[in-house]
Amino acid sequence: MDYVKKILKTLNPVALVAEMLGTFTLVFVVLAASKYAAGGLAIFQQASAAGDVQKAFPAVYLVSVPLMVSFALGISIMTLGKFSGGHFNPGVTFGMWTAKKIRTAAAVAYILVQLLGAFAAFGVMQLFVPEATALTFINADAWKIFAAEALGMFIFVFGIRAAIAQERSSLESGFMIGASLFLGLLFAGFVSGAGFLNPAIFMATVRESLGGLSLGPVFGPLVGATAGVWLYTLMEEPQSVKGLAKKPNLKLKVPKKKKK
């Protein structure tokens, strides 16, 4: 019991609140953006059938959700990132934990409050706009979904590690990480029909029975995040892993002049 109390004392309540608020914002935006995209897609289909070229512009609807979610993440990082590091995603937290960038107790607490924020956002949205809370996949191939989530998350987390390592300002970090999420979501969405790249969003919003598909959006991001964190770590600090690589010697050797 004393050990548990000691662990609880090491946790930063401000950081936990920041993680919950950031995840709440992301899930809320995902649900709102998905409703907007669904409405836009219906307009596009009607316009295409009627031959109205001006209204039949699918690109807007294809990128609207990734763009809105990436913008929301960038704003959340700029406003809340200084308090918690701006994870807002169990996959990101898990990846950072595997690379020992966050303590175990803090990682567990982060994931719990992230899930709490996600379910709270779902509950609020369901209270006001129930029809906006039905998310699903277009593609039903379980392995394809797993691969799409893993590779999309890899792109996202690789960008996060780059922003951290380069010690960017909050504005630059928000833009860089938001852009990385946008690219990851585009890739995952193109392959699977719906990119989540966040286990908390998937667990809170998808309510239908997916069977084996439920493993993809949960474990795919964990695998992708771990790979993204470790690849950048190896590239940045190759000497930290023995036998894998050595730091390149970039010093030019200038030949000494012979004495006459």
C-alpha positions as a LaTeX table, in Angstrom:
\begin{tabular}{lrrr}
\hline
Residue & $x$ (\AA) & $y$ (\AA) & $z$ (\AA) \\
\hline
Met1 & 0.00 & 0.00 & 0.00 \\
Asp2 & 2.85 & 2.38 & 0.80 \\
Tyr3 & 4.40 & 1.59 & $-2.57$ \\
Val4 & 1.15 & 2.54 & $-4.34$ \\
Lys5 & 0.94 & 5.81 & $-2.41$ \\
Lys6 & 4.54 & 6.58 & $-3.34$ \\
Ile7 & 3.75 & 6.00 & $-7.02$ \\
Leu8 & 0.64 & 8.19 & $-6.86$ \\
Lys9 & 2.67 & 11.03 & $-5.37$ \\
Thr10 & 4.99 & 10.98 & $-8.39$ \\
Leu11 & 2.10 & 11.59 & $-10.82$ \\
Asn12 & 1.42 & 15.11 & $-12.02$ \\
Pro13 & $-2.33$ & 15.86 & $-11.80$ \\
Val14 & $-1.99$ & 18.81 & $-14.19$ \\
Ala15 & $-0.46$ & 16.54 & $-16.82$ \\
Leu16 & $-3.26$ & 14.01 & $-16.40$ \\
Val17 & $-5.92$ & 16.70 & $-16.82$ \\
Ala18 & $-4.14$ & 17.97 & $-19.93$ \\
Glu19 & $-4.07$ & 14.46 & $-21.45$ \\
Met20 & $-7.76$ & 13.97 & $-20.73$ \\
Leu21 & $-8.73$ & 17.34 & $-22.25$ \\
Gly22 & $-6.54$ & 16.81 & $-25.32$ \\
Thr23 & $-7.99$ & 13.36 & $-26.00$ \\
Phe24 & $-11.53$ & 14.67 & $-25.39$ \\
Thr25 & $-10.93$ & 17.36 & $-28.01$ \\
Leu26 & $-9.59$ & 14.90 & $-30.58$ \\
Val27 & $-12.48$ & 12.46 & $-30.22$ \\
Phe28 & $-15.05$ & 15.25 & $-30.33$ \\
Val29 & $-13.52$ & 16.64 & $-33.52$ \\
Val30 & $-13.31$ & 13.16 & $-35.09$ \\
Leu31 & $-17.03$ & 12.61 & $-34.53$ \\
Ala32 & $-18.00$ & 16.10 & $-35.73$ \\
Ala33 & $-15.75$ & 15.92 & $-38.79$ \\
Ser34 & $-17.05$ & 12.46 & $-39.69$ \\
Lys35 & $-20.63$ & 13.75 & $-39.64$ \\
Tyr36 & $-19.62$ & 16.66 & $-41.88$ \\
Ala37 & $-17.80$ & 14.34 & $-44.29$ \\
Ala38 & $-20.74$ & 11.93 & $-44.43$ \\
Gly39 & $-23.08$ & 14.81 & $-45.33$ \\
Gly40 & $-20.66$ & 16.09 & $-47.93$ \\
Leu41 & $-20.29$ & 12.66 & $-49.45$ \\
Ala42 & $-24.07$ & 12.38 & $-49.81$ \\
Ile43 & $-24.13$ & 15.75 & $-51.62$ \\
Phe44 & $-21.30$ & 14.56 & $-53.87$ \\
Gln45 & $-23.13$ & 11.37 & $-54.78$ \\
Gln46 & $-26.33$ & 13.28 & $-55.59$ \\
Ala47 & $-24.41$ & 15.86 & $-57.64$ \\
Ser48 & $-22.56$ & 13.14 & $-59.55$ \\
Ala49 & $-25.83$ & 11.39 & $-60.39$ \\
Ala50 & $-27.30$ & 14.70 & $-61.60$ \\
Gly51 & $-24.17$ & 15.59 & $-63.59$ \\
Asp52 & $-23.45$ & 18.75 & $-61.57$ \\
Val53 & $-19.67$ & 19.02 & $-61.88$ \\
Gln54 & $-19.33$ & 22.09 & $-59.62$ \\
Lys55 & $-20.79$ & 20.29 & $-56.59$ \\
Ala56 & $-19.19$ & 16.94 & $-57.37$ \\
Phe57 & $-15.80$ & 17.63 & $-55.82$ \\
Pro58 & $-14.84$ & 14.55 & $-53.76$ \\
Ala59 & $-11.36$ & 15.70 & $-52.69$ \\
Val60 & $-12.85$ & 18.06 & $-50.11$ \\
Tyr61 & $-14.69$ & 15.24 & $-48.39$ \\
Leu62 & $-11.82$ & 12.77 & $-48.67$ \\
Val63 & $-9.36$ & 15.01 & $-46.80$ \\
Ser64 & $-11.78$ & 16.91 & $-44.56$ \\
Val65 & $-11.64$ & 14.50 & $-41.60$ \\
Pro66 & $-7.81$ & 14.08 & $-41.54$ \\
Leu67 & $-7.40$ & 17.84 & $-41.99$ \\
Met68 & $-9.77$ & 18.76 & $-39.15$ \\
Val69 & $-8.33$ & 16.16 & $-36.76$ \\
Ser70 & $-4.75$ & 17.19 & $-37.58$ \\
Phe71 & $-5.62$ & 20.84 & $-36.97$ \\
Ala72 & $-7.25$ & 19.94 & $-33.64$ \\
Leu73 & $-4.16$ & 17.98 & $-32.60$ \\
Gly74 & $-1.86$ & 20.85 & $-33.54$ \\
Ile75 & $-3.91$ & 23.32 & $-31.47$ \\
Ser76 & $-4.04$ & 20.87 & $-28.55$ \\
Ile77 & $-0.26$ & 20.44 & $-28.59$ \\
Met78 & 0.32 & 24.19 & $-28.71$ \\
Thr79 & $-2.03$ & 24.81 & $-25.77$ \\
Leu80 & $-1.71$ & 21.68 & $-23.60$ \\
Gly81 & 1.56 & 20.10 & $-24.73$ \\
Lys82 & 3.71 & 21.99 & $-22.24$ \\
Phe83 & 1.82 & 20.42 & $-19.34$ \\
Ser84 & 1.95 & 16.75 & $-20.34$ \\
Gly85 & 4.07 & 16.37 & $-23.47$ \\
Gly86 & 0.98 & 16.21 & $-25.68$ \\
His87 & 0.44 & 12.47 & $-26.13$ \\
Phe88 & $-3.40$ & 12.38 & $-26.29$ \\
Asn89 & $-3.10$ & 8.84 & $-27.66$ \\
Pro90 & $-2.48$ & 5.48 & $-25.90$ \\
Gly91 & $-0.41$ & 4.39 & $-28.90$ \\
Val92 & 1.95 & 7.35 & $-28.54$ \\
Thr93 & 2.26 & 6.78 & $-24.79$ \\
Phe94 & 2.97 & 3.08 & $-25.31$ \\
Gly95 & 5.64 & 3.81 & $-27.91$ \\
Met96 & 7.34 & 6.36 & $-25.65$ \\
Trp97 & 7.20 & 3.89 & $-22.76$ \\
Thr98 & 8.96 & 1.17 & $-24.78$ \\
Ala99 & 11.79 & 3.63 & $-25.45$ \\
Lys100 & 11.91 & 4.59 & $-21.75$ \\
Lys101 & 10.80 & 8.16 & $-22.47$ \\
Ile102 & 8.10 & 7.95 & $-19.79$ \\
Arg103 & 7.87 & 6.05 & $-16.47$ \\
Thr104 & 5.58 & 3.02 & $-16.21$ \\
Ala105 & 3.29 & 4.58 & $-13.59$ \\
Ala106 & 2.90 & 7.75 & $-15.62$ \\
Ala107 & 2.27 & 5.76 & $-18.82$ \\
Val108 & $-0.51$ & 3.72 & $-17.19$ \\
Ala109 & $-2.08$ & 6.87 & $-15.75$ \\
Tyr110 & $-1.85$ & 8.65 & $-19.11$ \\
Ile111 & $-3.62$ & 5.79 & $-20.92$ \\
Leu112 & $-6.40$ & 5.65 & $-18.31$ \\
Val113 & $-7.18$ & 9.38 & $-18.51$ \\
Gln114 & $-6.93$ & 9.28 & $-22.31$ \\
Leu115 & $-9.61$ & 6.58 & $-22.38$ \\
Leu116 & $-11.67$ & 8.58 & $-19.90$ \\
Gly117 & $-11.46$ & 11.67 & $-22.11$ \\
Ala118 & $-12.39$ & 9.65 & $-25.20$ \\
Phe119 & $-15.47$ & 8.08 & $-23.61$ \\
Ala120 & $-16.50$ & 11.46 & $-22.16$ \\
Ala121 & $-16.36$ & 13.04 & $-25.63$ \\
Phe122 & $-18.42$ & 10.19 & $-27.06$ \\
Gly123 & $-21.00$ & 10.62 & $-24.30$ \\
Val124 & $-21.28$ & 14.39 & $-24.85$ \\
Met125 & $-21.61$ & 14.01 & $-28.62$ \\
Gln126 & $-24.19$ & 11.23 & $-28.25$ \\
Leu127 & $-26.20$ & 13.46 & $-25.92$ \\
Phe128 & $-26.47$ & 16.31 & $-28.42$ \\
Val129 & $-25.99$ & 14.66 & $-31.84$ \\
Pro130 & $-26.65$ & 10.90 & $-31.56$ \\
Glu131 & $-26.40$ & 10.29 & $-35.32$ \\
Ala132 & $-22.80$ & 11.59 & $-35.34$ \\
Thr133 & $-21.50$ & 8.78 & $-33.13$ \\
Ala134 & $-21.71$ & 5.89 & $-35.61$ \\
Leu135 & $-18.25$ & 5.23 & $-37.04$ \\
Thr136 & $-17.39$ & 2.18 & $-39.09$ \\
Phe137 & $-14.95$ & 0.74 & $-41.62$ \\
Ile138 & $-15.47$ & 0.64 & $-45.37$ \\
Asn139 & $-12.93$ & $-2.13$ & $-45.88$ \\
Ala140 & $-13.58$ & $-5.30$ & $-43.85$ \\
Asp141 & $-10.20$ & $-7.03$ & $-44.31$ \\
Ala142 & $-8.81$ & $-7.49$ & $-40.77$ \\
Trp143 & $-5.13$ & $-7.79$ & $-41.76$ \\
Lys144 & $-5.37$ & $-4.84$ & $-44.14$ \\
Ile145 & $-6.83$ & $-2.72$ & $-41.34$ \\
Phe146 & $-4.08$ & $-3.82$ & $-38.95$ \\
Ala147 & $-1.36$ & $-3.00$ & $-41.50$ \\
Ala148 & $-2.92$ & 0.36 & $-42.37$ \\
Glu149 & $-3.18$ & 1.39 & $-38.72$ \\
Ala150 & 0.38 & 0.25 & $-37.98$ \\
Leu151 & 1.98 & 2.00 & $-40.97$ \\
Gly152 & $-0.09$ & 5.16 & $-40.55$ \\
Met153 & 0.86 & 5.30 & $-36.87$ \\
Phe154 & 4.50 & 4.76 & $-37.78$ \\
Ile155 & 4.43 & 7.89 & $-39.97$ \\
Phe156 & 2.71 & 9.87 & $-37.22$ \\
Val157 & 4.99 & 8.86 & $-34.34$ \\
Phe158 & 8.15 & 9.22 & $-36.41$ \\
Gly159 & 7.14 & 12.86 & $-36.91$ \\
Ile160 & 6.53 & 13.25 & $-33.17$ \\
Arg161 & 10.01 & 11.94 & $-32.31$ \\
Ala162 & 11.54 & 14.25 & $-34.89$ \\
Ala163 & 9.77 & 17.28 & $-33.38$ \\
Ile164 & 10.91 & 16.30 & $-29.87$ \\
Ala165 & 14.50 & 15.60 & $-30.86$ \\
Gln166 & 14.85 & 18.83 & $-32.80$ \\
Glu167 & 13.50 & 20.82 & $-29.84$ \\
Arg168 & 11.02 & 22.77 & $-31.91$ \\
Ser169 & 8.91 & 25.59 & $-30.52$ \\
Ser170 & 5.33 & 24.83 & $-29.54$ \\
Leu171 & 4.09 & 26.42 & $-32.77$ \\
Glu172 & 6.51 & 24.46 & $-34.95$ \\
Ser173 & 5.87 & 21.24 & $-33.03$ \\
Gly174 & 2.12 & 21.65 & $-33.38$ \\
Phe175 & 2.43 & 22.12 & $-37.14$ \\
Met176 & 4.98 & 19.32 & $-37.61$ \\
Ile177 & 3.08 & 16.75 & $-35.54$ \\
Gly178 & $-0.27$ & 17.77 & $-37.01$ \\
Ala179 & 1.14 & 17.35 & $-40.52$ \\
Ser180 & 2.52 & 13.91 & $-39.59$ \\
Leu181 & $-0.90$ & 12.86 & $-38.33$ \\
Phe182 & $-2.50$ & 14.16 & $-41.53$ \\
Leu183 & $-0.18$ & 12.03 & $-43.69$ \\
Gly184 & $-0.69$ & 8.98 & $-41.48$ \\
Leu185 & $-4.49$ & 9.35 & $-41.58$ \\
Leu186 & $-4.49$ & 9.77 & $-45.35$ \\
Phe187 & $-2.47$ & 6.59 & $-45.77$ \\
Ala188 & $-4.54$ & 4.55 & $-43.32$ \\
Gly189 & $-7.82$ & 5.87 & $-44.69$ \\
Phe190 & $-6.83$ & 5.09 & $-48.27$ \\
Val191 & $-5.94$ & 1.49 & $-47.40$ \\
Ser192 & $-8.66$ & 0.56 & $-44.87$ \\
Gly193 & $-11.44$ & 3.04 & $-45.57$ \\
Ala194 & $-11.19$ & 4.58 & $-42.09$ \\
Gly195 & $-8.02$ & 5.57 & $-40.28$ \\
Phe196 & $-8.10$ & 5.97 & $-36.50$ \\
Leu197 & $-4.41$ & 5.86 & $-35.43$ \\
Asn198 & $-5.64$ & 6.12 & $-31.86$ \\
Pro199 & $-6.91$ & 3.15 & $-29.80$ \\
Ala200 & $-8.82$ & 5.51 & $-27.50$ \\
Ile201 & $-10.84$ & 6.95 & $-30.39$ \\
Phe202 & $-11.64$ & 3.50 & $-31.76$ \\
Met203 & $-12.59$ & 2.00 & $-28.38$ \\
Ala204 & $-14.85$ & 4.94 & $-27.53$ \\
Thr205 & $-16.60$ & 5.43 & $-30.85$ \\
Val206 & $-16.98$ & 2.10 & $-32.69$ \\
Arg207 & $-19.97$ & 0.27 & $-31.28$ \\
Glu208 & $-20.72$ & $-2.41$ & $-33.86$ \\
Ser209 & $-19.48$ & $-5.99$ & $-33.59$ \\
Leu210 & $-16.35$ & $-6.23$ & $-35.73$ \\
Gly211 & $-14.99$ & $-9.58$ & $-34.56$ \\
Gly212 & $-11.31$ & $-9.89$ & $-35.48$ \\
Leu213 & $-11.31$ & $-6.33$ & $-36.85$ \\
Ser214 & $-11.29$ & $-5.01$ & $-33.30$ \\
Leu215 & $-7.67$ & $-6.08$ & $-32.91$ \\
Gly216 & $-6.40$ & $-3.96$ & $-35.81$ \\
Pro217 & $-7.24$ & $-0.41$ & $-34.61$ \\
Val218 & $-6.06$ & $-1.30$ & $-31.07$ \\
Phe219 & $-2.83$ & $-3.24$ & $-31.63$ \\
Gly220 & $-1.90$ & $-1.79$ & $-35.03$ \\
Pro221 & $-1.17$ & 1.68 & $-33.59$ \\
Leu222 & 0.82 & 0.12 & $-30.72$ \\
Val223 & 3.08 & $-1.73$ & $-33.17$ \\
Gly224 & 3.43 & 1.29 & $-35.46$ \\
Ala225 & 4.18 & 3.68 & $-32.60$ \\
Thr226 & 6.86 & 1.39 & $-31.17$ \\
Ala227 & 8.51 & 1.04 & $-34.59$ \\
Gly228 & 8.40 & 4.80 & $-35.20$ \\
Val229 & 9.92 & 5.67 & $-31.82$ \\
Trp230 & 12.69 & 3.08 & $-32.05$ \\
Leu231 & 13.66 & 3.75 & $-35.65$ \\
Tyr232 & 14.14 & 7.45 & $-34.98$ \\
Thr233 & 16.00 & 6.64 & $-31.76$ \\
Leu234 & 18.38 & 4.34 & $-33.64$ \\
Met235 & 18.97 & 6.97 & $-36.32$ \\
Glu236 & 19.54 & 9.70 & $-33.74$ \\
Glu237 & 21.58 & 7.67 & $-31.23$ \\
Pro238 & 22.98 & 4.61 & $-33.04$ \\
Gln239 & 25.66 & 4.14 & $-30.40$ \\
Ser240 & 22.95 & 3.47 & $-27.81$ \\
Val241 & 22.29 & 0.03 & $-29.31$ \\
Lys242 & 25.43 & $-2.08$ & $-29.41$ \\
Gly243 & 26.24 & $-4.00$ & $-32.56$ \\
Leu244 & 23.58 & $-2.34$ & $-34.75$ \\
Ala245 & 25.35 & 0.76 & $-35.99$ \\
Lys246 & 28.15 & 3.15 & $-35.34$ \\
Lys247 & 28.18 & 6.90 & $-35.57$ \\
Pro248 & 29.57 & 7.96 & $-38.94$ \\
Asn249 & 32.86 & 9.79 & $-38.83$ \\
Leu250 & 32.20 & 13.02 & $-40.68$ \\
Lys251 & 35.55 & 14.66 & $-39.97$ \\
Leu252 & 37.67 & 15.20 & $-43.06$ \\
Lys253 & 41.21 & 13.98 & $-42.78$ \\
Val254 & 43.64 & 16.59 & $-44.03$ \\
Pro255 & 46.99 & 15.11 & $-45.08$ \\
Lys256 & 49.94 & 16.54 & $-43.20$ \\
Lys257 & 52.55 & 18.35 & $-45.21$ \\
Lys258 & 55.90 & 16.64 & $-45.34$ \\
Lys259 & 58.79 & 18.55 & $-43.90$ \\
Lys260 & 61.49 & 19.42 & $-46.44$ \\
\hline
\end{tabular}
